[in-house]
Amino acid sequence: MSPQAIAGRYELLEGLDSGGMGDVWRGYDAVLDRPVAVKLIRQQAVLGSPQLAEEFAKRFRREARITAKIRHTGVPQVYDAVLDDSFEWLYLVMELVDGVALSSYIHPERPLPVSWAAAVAAQVATVLSYAHEVPVIHRDLKPGNILVARDGTVKVLDFGIAAILRSDATKLTATGTPIGTYQYMAPEQVRGGRTSTQTDLYALGCILHELLCGSLLFSGASEYVVMSQHVNAAPTPLRTLRPDVPEALEDLVLHLLLKAPEARPADVQEVYERLRPFLPPPGQQPSPGEERWNGAPDPTGIFRNPYAPRARAGEGRRPTPTTVDPGVAAAVPVPVPEQLRAEIEEAYQHSDALLEEERYAQAAEVLGELIEPAARALGEESRRVLGLRRQRAAIRLLGGDFRAALPEFEALADAYARTDGPTGERARGCRAQAARCRGELGQVTDALAALRSVLEVVRTVDGDVSNEAVELRRDIGMLLLAQGQAAEAERILTPLYDDLCLVFGADDEMTEEVAEALALIRLDLDGTAG
């Protein structure tokens, strides 16, 4: 793989998954400063002529555009489609989803709670309803193409890929081999016949069967045997394998798995309605049998708490501090292994270089990749680990990602309070940065209270005109001014201006900034100045 950026902007950082149709990479969009997923369509044969290559390019772009028309949160956004000049590499650039593959939920000895399986199937049905309206048929629906995001939202991947590859011009599949994955292939696909929206319903039936009993619908010694079973064999009723499955749910799965497409449910809307009785109602708490399964994201959450606001900043995200015995003196610093020391230094250099290019998201990510291994080697609250976290938080603040920076600064303030004492410079510096984040997020009352609290400590330690003190005084005055409290802002900024002129001079950048603010206050544009 060439280290050069795709289309001059998409960098491939690490492989995430490899499958029959292509590889998935975690990438980075250098133009928009954001992480992306890059799907590399696997080339299995050379496109024999410029005419064939051009035909493939047209199909590739057409299908990518069609896929992009599926407007639903359960379909990762397609950002770009790139076919390079050599026609050797074919890429789809799309939204990067932080989640767990549905295949990880399938365990032969520990089947999913019925509500979880129903919630996954209901979300997939909802996605398919939007796709089938376009119309787009998936043709390769399977657990490996479904992710459950950290908030429980189900994401269906690879829409349009099968349609791209079905062209004879591509020669990307062996002659006579139907497109799809044989364990989830509808009888009409096995026969090489016409596919329809009912083809996706059959695959959904295979998935729901597997989620509920922990094993494939059909298995055999070869692909041919399994494909033959899809055409000819009757599926085993779910209640034979798992007696606690409700009879109505077993009936739905058997209906989805009927051999004739026209005999299956009319559409995915019907499937959703038949799944509805097995979904938890709004406000219902999980029962003991529905508690978190193996630490995986819970797909029932969006039904239990529909339209819930996003979690408060820091909820569920603040790192757990290392337990410290107050009766024991500070631990002896752990020596830093030479290789780790070099990796940390390299990460800082790389991050600094990215900052020069204003690539804030990637600069923060470079440091983030080292935090966990460094914490394992050196301890959660070692100087180097806290330094990495503090620099990452500062980059996030600089890049405007205040929601991510706020809980990190608050956690760091607590950690530094334990290692340096609550009035230490680094602890109060992190508390001030957290307060600035709160100000940017509109939490002005809390921000002002925190800034004033830090300022009281700084005044006691370093006086009223230290660099730290004047920055805090400036921030407090500017926050008050932004909130329309001009008289209070003037009361803070006037003595600050006098101090700045005396200590730093009238030409100092902060002195000029405060002078401009005071001039604005004295214009009394709102008629409210005292």
Protein Blocks (a to p, Z undefined) as FASTA:
>chain_A
ZZbdehhlaccfbdfbdcfkbccdddddfklopaddddddddfbdcfbfklmmmmmmmmm
mmmmmmmmmgcfklccdfbdcddfklmaccddddddddddfklmpcfklccdfklmmmmm
mmmmmmmmmmmmmpcceklacfklpccdfkopacdehihklmmmmpmklopacehiacdd
fklccfklmnopacdfklmmmmmmmmmmmmmnopafbdcfbfklmmmmmmmmccddfklm
ommlcfklmmmmmmmmpmblklmcfblklmmmmmmmmpccehiacdfklgcehhiacfkl
mmmmghiacddehihkaccdddddfkbccdddddddfklmmmmmmmmmmmmmmmmnopak
lmmmmmmmmmmmmmmmnopkbmklmmmmmmmmmmmmmnopamlmmmmmmmmmmmmmmmno
pkbmklmmmmmmmmmmmmmnopamlmmmmmmmmmmmmmmmnojmbfklmmmmmmmmmmmm
mnopamlmmmmmmmmmmmmmmmnopkbmklmmmmmmmmmmmnomnopaZZ
